[in-house]
Amino acid sequence: MSQEPGASSRSSGAGLRVIRGEGQRRPDEPLTSRDAVARVLMAAGADLLLRRISPDRAAEIERQVDRALDLFDRVDANPLLLPVLRRHLDALEALMRETRERRSARRGG
């Protein structure tokens, strides 16, 4: 009995999967959805764990993300709040841009 090609590699992977990224950093996405805002929080958590940002900066990002998610919910109920949400998302994008710039300056690149 012969196995299918690749069958042994599937079983030996034990649930791990390689995601081919070609070593390229994912481009920054505009904050236009709840998912994009949630990804900001996950990235900040990873940066905090890797000590690329301070706990204070991570806490500020978390606070702004929580506010943005709350505003998304409020806009669903009252679309007139959309300009408030947009201003907040712009501020969050500015904070993330500043964070990336500081992070790259610390690395010397």
GUTORGU-674377 format. One line per 3 residues: number of its first residue (from 0); for each residue x, y, z of C-alpha. Coordinates in Angstrom, 3 decimals, decimal comma, always signed. Last residue first. Layout:
NUM	X/Y/Z ~ ...
END
This chain:
108	+15,842/+51,479/+10,075 ~ +17,756/+52,008/+13,301 ~ +15,702/+49,568/+15,329
105	+14,597/+52,366/+17,674 ~ +13,708/+54,531/+14,654 ~ +11,596/+51,665/+13,271
102	+9,568/+51,461/+16,482 ~ +9,156/+55,206/+16,722 ~ +7,865/+55,367/+13,140
99	+5,536/+52,398/+13,670 ~ +4,112/+53,969/+16,836 ~ +3,631/+57,338/+15,117
96	+1,727/+55,608/+12,284 ~ -0,342/+53,697/+14,864 ~ -1,236/+56,898/+16,704
93	-2,142/+58,602/+13,427 ~ -4,354/+55,652/+12,442 ~ -6,071/+55,879/+15,834
90	-6,679/+59,601/+15,343 ~ -8,154/+58,965/+11,875 ~ -10,358/+56,228/+13,366
87	-11,601/+58,704/+15,992 ~ -12,384/+61,323/+13,367 ~ -14,255/+58,717/+11,277
84	-16,248/+57,535/+14,295 ~ -17,313/+61,100/+15,114 ~ -18,259/+61,659/+11,456
81	-20,367/+58,446/+11,546 ~ -22,388/+59,570/+14,577 ~ -25,365/+60,501/+12,376
78	-25,648/+56,786/+11,553 ~ -27,346/+56,144/+14,934 ~ -27,840/+52,510/+15,967
75	-25,086/+51,074/+13,760 ~ -23,051/+54,205/+14,517 ~ -23,194/+53,320/+18,228
72	-21,779/+49,866/+17,585 ~ -18,924/+51,260/+15,483 ~ -18,382/+53,881/+18,205
69	-17,893/+51,159/+20,824 ~ -15,343/+49,466/+18,578 ~ -13,525/+52,782/+18,182
66	-13,525/+53,429/+21,943 ~ -12,110/+49,961/+22,652 ~ -9,440/+50,543/+19,981
63	-8,541/+53,895/+21,540 ~ -8,141/+52,386/+25,016 ~ -6,141/+49,431/+23,657
60	-3,812/+51,800/+21,779 ~ -3,328/+53,847/+24,948 ~ -2,606/+50,687/+26,970
57	-0,054/+49,535/+24,376 ~ +1,632/+52,941/+24,527 ~ +1,839/+52,754/+28,335
54	+3,104/+49,151/+28,241 ~ +5,930/+50,324/+25,982 ~ +6,360/+49,225/+22,391
51	+8,795/+46,854/+20,669 ~ +9,013/+44,701/+23,763 ~ +8,195/+41,519/+21,807
48	+5,159/+40,994/+24,016 ~ +4,171/+44,646/+23,562 ~ +4,564/+44,444/+19,786
45	+2,414/+41,304/+19,731 ~ -0,279/+43,016/+21,776 ~ -0,098/+46,081/+19,545
42	-0,540/+43,859/+16,491 ~ -3,587/+42,209/+18,075 ~ -5,103/+45,597/+18,920
39	-4,535/+46,902/+15,398 ~ -6,077/+43,682/+14,037 ~ -9,232/+44,488/+16,005
36	-9,434/+47,861/+14,229 ~ -9,179/+46,143/+10,839 ~ -11,876/+43,657/+11,852
33	-14,205/+46,413/+13,065 ~ -13,965/+48,015/+9,661 ~ -12,548/+51,041/+7,846
30	-9,165/+51,399/+9,479 ~ -7,035/+51,606/+6,363 ~ -4,596/+48,743/+5,964
27	-0,889/+48,978/+6,576 ~ +0,939/+46,789/+4,105 ~ +1,837/+43,314/+5,370
24	+5,554/+43,029/+5,898 ~ +7,332/+40,958/+3,288 ~ +9,334/+37,871/+4,167
21	+7,888/+36,028/+1,142 ~ +4,689/+35,666/+3,128 ~ +4,052/+31,963/+2,703
18	+1,909/+30,782/+5,553 ~ +3,226/+27,534/+6,953 ~ +0,674/+25,406/+8,743
15	+0,964/+23,681/+12,054 ~ -1,699/+21,163/+13,042 ~ +0,581/+18,238/+13,815
12	+2,670/+18,774/+10,677 ~ +3,715/+15,093/+10,643 ~ +0,276/+13,993/+9,407
9	+0,238/+16,393/+6,479 ~ +3,827/+15,647/+5,523 ~ +3,060/+11,922/+5,453
6	+0,114/+12,441/+3,114 ~ +2,135/+14,595/+0,706 ~ +1,850/+12,160/-2,168
3	-0,855/+9,641/-1,336 ~ +0,377/+6,655/+0,593 ~ +1,382/+3,370/-0,938
0	+0,000/+0,000/+0,000
END
